[in-house]
Each structure stands twice: as structure tokens, then as C-alpha cells.
Amino acid sequence: MSLAPTAPLTLRGGLRTILAPFPSPAPTPSPMPRPLAVICLAAGLGKRTKVSLPKVLLPLCGRTLAASALAAVASLQPARTVVVLHHQKDKVQKSLQDAVGGMFARLEFVDQGAPKGTGHAVQVAMQALADFRGDVLVIYGDCPLITTATLQELCALRGSSPCSVLTAYPDDATGLGRILRDDEGRFCGIREHRDCSEDELAIDEINAGFYCFDSDALRPALASLTPNNAQGELYLTDAVANFVQQGQDVQTLEAADAAEITGVNSLADLAVARAMMQERILLEHLSNGVLIIDPTTTWIDQGVSIGADTKIQPCTVIGAGCAIGSHCEVGPFAHLRAGTVLEDHAEIGNFVEAKKTRMGAGAKAKHLTYLGDATVGAKANIGAGTITANYDGVHKYETKIGARAFLGSGSVIVAPSEIGDDAMTGAGAVVTRGSKIGASEVWVGVPAKKLKMRELPPRQGQAMSKDKP
């Protein structure tokens, strides 16, 4: 089930909404009261995207759609997690195993075969869960905005009922199943859009497609499914209808924010979902004391940590897998790629790109620089136009730059190379592959050679020692 995005974009719509109240990040979930298994449906073709990449592997702020959905449920610490695949299953399985496999106690993959509806997909997953008893939570690989808090509440709501159902009130319910209720407001069924009467089409509460089932109740309900519909498919909604027909209560939970159940069916949907996810990420960093000067031009991926009192200047891109300490400054027009770490008080300035680089405390690279596969010591200064040439066309190599080193403007450091503590390169120096510049040495020229020892002012501790009698 995929709900097309309808919620308005707020943060990027102007400063009026940036200053509006927003919810604090959800607290760490409490342990689930019953054993939990998760079924993630990710077998769809995604024809409407018109790209060769499987829909569930479309990128969304540093993760794929399916990885984002699974990351939300990982915090609930399920005992078993089964992902139902089919289209390009090997590619999808490898991607998800690499991205989120470490988040789960047990992550499993099953092939649905020729897709025959959501009911069929859950039947296949339950075969893998034949020995499981407890809550079974059904989520979707193309609904990346669902939150841990909502899923936890949905599971807790089930109680002694056979099932709990997530509902929502989107701005546009076209194409979505409607929630049917009796005169007293009790849930009494789900009607698919194409089967609705005129009166039922006026219902604005829709089925979000997320469910929590009692495993013992789910198995016979699945066994009773029949393909009595125009598509000849097995619908999971019919399993819910089975409970109602037996006179059992089904619990419903309204999603606090309809955006959570946004599904991605096209690249236009993906663009809207990305804006929603980006807004969520930025608001969380703002609430944690990160000074983002212009959120409308700042892009930060999921899984990025940033310390309080750090300033992010406009037109900055920070990729997944980056960690930034406190009292740092990044940008404007900076690009931090995966594996980059900035220790406290480090600075990355305008038109600087860093990839898999660690900047020590107080280190600076302020202008027009590329740092790849580098370790930069504390308080080192990287001059404008400096490049670590880390790639020889086949392999990538590391550059080590010592504490308080000073690299002159336009320096090229061909990796692997080492630059010692307090060392210096002259402007335009080309440090050739395999060079080792010793502590306090000054190297200049093309290729760079040792010129002299650097004259340094005494550091505070040294100056104090000279004053002693």
C-alpha cells in the first residue's frame, strides 16, 4: 500500500513556518510488551518510477526507501524481521543487508515469487515465521516516513484484539481504501476505493496499510483468503474483514501526521518525500542546538551527528556517515561526504570537499580544498587550493597531516604521504607519492624538497619552562 504524498511542505516554504512550533524528537522506545516480528513488503516492480533501479532502493537523504522504513522499526528491537522480495531480489537483499543488517537481531529475506497481492506476500512471510508467536507488524518498503513512535503505539494498541489498524486523514483520499464505521464509531471494515459507493467515497478516513496482528489470529485469517476480486489477488484487508465477521474487535490508530504514511510511486512522489524527510532532519538538529543559518539551502542526510553550538553556513551538503563535533563551522558551499569526522572546533570553509577525512580539534580548511582519505591533526591549517591526490586510477591511499602543520596555498599532496607535526609546505608545492615530511620541516617546490627547519614560536608550555630558574 502506498499513499501518495499530499501534505504541504513547510520548512522550505518560508521563514513563517520555520519558526512554528515543532515536536521534539521521540524518546527512546520502551521494550515491547510481547515478542515482535516485522514483515516488510518490498517486492513491487515500481513501474511508475520509469527507472531501472528497484523502487525500494530509490535514494532518500542518505538511505534507500526500504532502509529508511526498516530503520524506523529497528528501534523496536524485533526478534525477527522478514523482508518480502521479488523484483531484482538479489540486488535489494544485498543493499538492505549492508545498510541495516547490523540494526537487527535477525534479518531474513524471502522471495514472494510472482506477486499475488498483499495477503499472498504476508502468507509467504509467515511461512518463515512458522515457529513465531507474538505481535506481527506489517510495514512497507516504499513508505519511508513512518516513525518509530507511531509503530510502537500501533503495537501497544492491539492489546487482546486480533489486530490493530493504522488510519489517516489525508488531504486527498483518491484511490485509497476507506475505513468503515458503524453508528457508534466502531470499526467495521475497509472498502477499497473502486468498490466504494458514492457515500463511502465521501469518507475521509483511509486505511494506511500498516497493521499489527496477533500471530495466532493471523494464520487462520490468512488461510481463509480467496482471490474473489477483479485482480485475482489475495488482499490483506480481507484478513481484517475476517475478524470483524467473527465478531471480534479491531482497534484503530489515527496517524498524528498523515505525512508519515506517504508512499512513493513515482519520482515526483520521491521528491516530495525527500523534502519531508529533509525537513524532519533539519528540525531535529535545530532542536539539538545546531545553528543552521539557512535551512532552505542546507542538505543533511539521515544518520549524521552534529554537536551543539556548531554553525552550518548556507549551501552546505552533509552526507550520511558524517560526524561533526561541537563548536565547529561548516560552509558556506561545503560538501562533507561519507566517513568525514570533524572534532570539536574544527572548521571546513567555502568550496571545500572532504571525503573519509578526520579533521582534528581546531583544524581548519577554509577555502577551495579537496581532502580525501586524510587524517588532519589538531590545529593544522590547510591553505586555499590544497588537494590530497588520493586516487591513482585503481586504488585510493591515505594522507597523514600532523598537528599544527601548515600547508601553503595550492599544495598538492600525492598519497600515500605523511606530513609531520608542525611541518610546512610552500605555496604550490607538489609533495610526491610516498614522501615523509618530518616534524617541523619546510618543503617547497615541484617536486617538493626539504628547504629548512621551520622556526616556531614556543608553545605556552615550552615558554613557561624557559622562565624557570
N, C-alpha and C positions, 0 to 999 in steps of 0.2 A: 504494500500500500504506500503510495507516495502522494502527499498533499502538496500541490503547487504553492509556491510562496506567494503570500498576499499581504503580509504585514508591511507597513511603511518603514522606510529607512529613516532612522532618527539622527544618529550621531553625525553622519555625513550630510545631513540635510541643513545644517547651520548651527550657529552658536546658541540659538534659542533652546534647542533640545539638548545640547551638550551639558548645559547647566541644570537640566531637570534631574530630579532625584532618580537614583537607580538602585537596584537591590545589591546588597553586599554578597560577596562570594559565599556559596553554600558551605556550611560546616562539614567537617569530615563525617561521612555516614556512619551510623551505628551498625553493629553487626546485625545481619539479617536474622529474624526470629526463627526461620525454618531453612533447611538446606535449599540452595538456589541453583538452578540450572538455567542457562541462557541459550536461546535459539536465535541466531541472526540470519535472516533471509537475504541472500546475496547472489542469487542465481540468475537474475534477469539479464536480458540482452541489452537493454538500453538503446534501442534503435533510434529513439528521437534525438539522441545527442549527435548522431551522424558522424561520430569519430570511431576509430578502431579500438581505442582504449576501453576496457570494460567500464561500464558506468560507475560501479562501486569503487574504482580506482582513480576517478577524477580527483584532481588536487583541490584541497581546501585548507588554506592557511597552514601549510606545512605538513598536513596529513591527508590521506585519502578520505573519501566519503565514509567508507566502511570502517577505516581505522578510527575516525572521529566518533562514530556511533559506538564502536566497541570500547573506546577509551572511557566513554561516559558510564558504561556498565561495569568496567573493570573495578571501579572503586567499591562496588557492592561485594567484591570478593566471591564470585560464584564458584561453587565446587566444580561445575562442569560448564563448558561453553562450546556449543556446536555451531559451526558456520555452514550453511547450506549453499553449495556452489553448483555451477554447471558451465556457464559460458566462460571460456578461457580459464577453466578452473585451476590449472597448474600455476598460471601467472598470478591469479588472485590469491591463491593459497600462499605462495612464496612471499608476496608483498605483505600480507597481513601477518604472517608468522614473523617476518623481520621487523615489522613496525610495532606490533603489540603483543607478540608471543610472550614476552617476559612479564607482561602485566597479569597473566592468568595462571592459576594453578594447573589448569588442564584445558588447552585449546585444541579442539578437534575440527576436522573438516569432512563433510560428506557430500557426495555427488547426487543431486536430485535426479539426474537423468533428464529426459525430456520434460520440461516444466508442465505441470498439470494443475496449477493453482496453488494458493497459499496453504490450503488444507493438505494437499499432497506433500508440499515441502516440509510441513511440520510432521507429517507421518514419517517421512524419511529420517528426520532428525530424531524423532522419538525411538526409532529402531536403535540408534546409537545410545540412547538413554534408557535402554530396556530395564536396567537394574536401578534406575534412579527414582527416588521418592522425595517429594517436596514441592516447592514452587517452581514453575516453568515460565520464564519470562520470554516473550516473543518480541524481538526488535527488528529493525530493517537497516540494511546496509546502505540505502540511499536516503536515509533520514538522519543527517549528521548533527543536527542542532538539539537533539533530545538531551536532557540534563540528568545527572545522577540523582538529584533531589526528586525529580518527578518520577523516575523509575522506582526509587525506593518507596515513595508514597503509594505508588500503584500496587507494589507487592504487599505493603503493610495493610492496605485497604481490603485485600482479599479476605482476610480473616478465615471464617469457616465456610465461605461461599466457594463454589467450584471455579469461579472466575471473576476477575475484575477487568474492566474495560476503560481505556483512556479515551476521552471525548474532547471536543474543542468547538469553538465558535469562530470560524474563520470569516474574513470579510466576504469571501466568495465560496459558496459550497458546491459549485458546479462540478458534477462528476463524482462526488463523494457520497458514501453511504450515510443515510440519516439514522439518528438514534430515535427509536420509537418508545414512547412512554404512555402509561395508562393515565386515567383521570387524576390519580393521586401522585403522579410523577414518578412512579416506579418504572424501571427499565423493563421493556417487554419485547425488544427485538432490534434488529438492524436491517434496514431496507436499502439495497443497492440503488444508486441513482436511477438507472434505467428502468427499474421496476417500480418506482415511486408514482403514486397518484399526484394530481395537482396539489392537493392539500399537503401531502407528505413532502413535496418539493419545497414547500414554504417553510419547512422545519430548518432552523439554522444551526442546530447541534449536530455535529458529524462524528462518525466513527474514525478515530485517529489511527486505528490499526494496531495499537500496542496492547498486549494482553498479559495478564498474569494468571496462570492456570494451576489448579491442584493437579499434580501428575496423575493421581489415581482416577480423578474425574475426567481428565483429558483423554486418556487412552480409549475408553469405550465411546466417547463422543467422536473421536477421530474415526473409529471403526464403523460408525454409523453413516459417514458421509457418502453421498451419492452425487454423480455429475448431472443433476437434473437442472441444467441451465443451458442457455444458448451457446456458451463457450465450451461446454462439456468438461468443465474443470471442477475440482473439489475446493470448496470455499471454507476457509477457517471460520467465517461468520456463521456458517451452518452449525458448527460445533457449539457456538454460543447459543444459537437458537434452540439447540437440543436441550440445554439446561433449563431454559425458560419453559419449554414444552413439558418438562418433567416437574414443573412447579418449584424449581429452585431459584433462589435469589441470585442475581448477578449485580455486583457492585460497579459503580461508575465513578471515575475521577475526571473532573474537568481540568485540562491543562491550564495553568495560570497564565501562560503566554502561548498563543496559538502558533507563534513563530517556531516553537520547539519542535513541532511535528512537520515542519516544512520538508517536503520531499523534492528530490532533484530528478527531473525527467528530461531536461534539455540544458544546453549550455547557458541559455538565458536564466533558467532556474538556478544554475550553479553560480552565476554572477551575483544574483540576489542573496543566495545563501552565504556566499563568501562575505558580502558586505555585512550581513547579520553577525556572522562569526567574528569578523574583524572588530565590529563594534563591541561585542562581548569581551574580547581580549583586551582592547584598549581601556574599557571601563574598569576592568579588574586591576590593571596596572595603575591607573589613576587613583583608584581607591586604596592602593598599597603605597602611595607616596611617591610615585614616579611622575616627574614633571614632564609631560608631553606637550610641547609648545603648541603644535598644531595637529590635533588628531586627524583632521581631514586629509593630511598628506603623509601620514605616518603608517607604515605597514609592519605589523609584528605578527609572527606566526604563533601557532599553538606550541606549548612546551618550552617557552622562553622564560627564564627567570631574570628579574631586574630588581636590584636593591633600592631601598628608599633613598630619596634625595638625589637620584640620578636624573639628569636632564637629557631628553631626547629632542633634538632640533628637527625642524621640518624636513620633509622629503627624505626620510630615512627608512631603510628596509632592513629588518632584523629577522633572519631565518630561523627555522626550527633547529633546536640543538645548541642555541647560544645561551651563555650565562654571563650576566653583567652584574657587577658588584654595586656598592653604594657610592654616592658622590662621584659618579662617572659622568662623562659628557659624550654624546654620540651625535654626529652630524654637524651641520645640515648636509644633505646629499651624500650620506654614507651608506654602505652596504656591508652588513655583517652576515656571513654565511655559516653553514653548519660547522660546529666544533670550535667556534670562536669564544674565548673567555676573556673578559675584562675584569681584572682585580680592582679593588677599591681605588678610587681617584684616577683611574686610567682615562685617557681621552682619545677618541677617534674623531677626526675632523672632516672637513668638507672634501667630497670626492675621494674618499678613502675606502678601499675594499679590503676586507680581511676574511680569510677562509682557514679554518682549522689552525687558528693562531691564538696564543695566550699572551696577553699584554699584562706585564707585572704591575704591581701597585704604583700608581703615579706615572706610568709610562705614557708617552704621547706620540701620536702620529697624526699631525694636524692637517696636512694638505696633499692631495693628488698622489696617493700612495697605494701600492698593492702589497699586502702581506699574506703570503700563502704558506702553510705548513711551517710556521715560525714560532719560536719562543722568544719573547722580548722581556728582558729583565726589568726590575723595578727602576723607575725614574729614568729609563732610557729615552732618548729623543730621536725620533725618526724624521729626517729632513724631507722637505717637499720633493715630490717626484721620485722617491725611493721605490725600488722594486726588488722583491725577493723572487728570483727566477727559479721557481721550484720544479719545473717540468721540463724534461729533456725530450719529450715526444713519446716516451714509453713509460717512464717511471717518474714518481714525484719524490722529492727529497726535502729534508728539513734544514732550516737555518736557525742557528742559535745566536742570539744577541744578548750580551751580558748587561748587568745592572749598570746604569748611568752611562752606557755607551752613547756616542753622539754620531749619527750618520749624516754626512753632508748632503745637501740637496742634489738630487739626480743620481744618487748612488745606485748601482746595480749589484746585488749580492747573488751570485750564481751558486745554488745549493748543490750538494751539501757543503756548507761553510760554517765557521764559528768565529764570532767576534767577541773578544773577552771583555771583562768588566772595565769600564772607564775608557775603552778604546774609542778611536775616532777614524772616520773616513773623510777624505776631502770631497768637495763638490765634484760630481761627475765621475767619481771613482768606480771602476769595474772590478769587483772582487771575484776572481775566477774560482771555478769549481774546486772544491777540496781545500780551500785556503783556511788557515787558522791564524787569526789575528790575536796576538797576545794581549794581556791586560795592559791598558794604558798606552798601547802602541798607536801611532798615527800612520795610516796607509793612504797613499794618493796615487792618481794616475790610471792609465789604461795600458796594460793591466795594472791593477793597484799593487804597489810595493811599499815596504816599510820606509817611512821618511825619518821618523824620530820618535821619541817618547813624549807622550802628552804631558804638558805641565798643568797640574791640577791644583786648585786652591785646597788647602787642608779641610777635610770634613770636620764637623763640630767635635767629634770625639778626639780626633788627632790634635786639633788646635788646643784643646784643654790639656792634653798630655804634655805638650811642649812648654806650657806655662808652669808646669810643676817643677820645683827646685830639684 
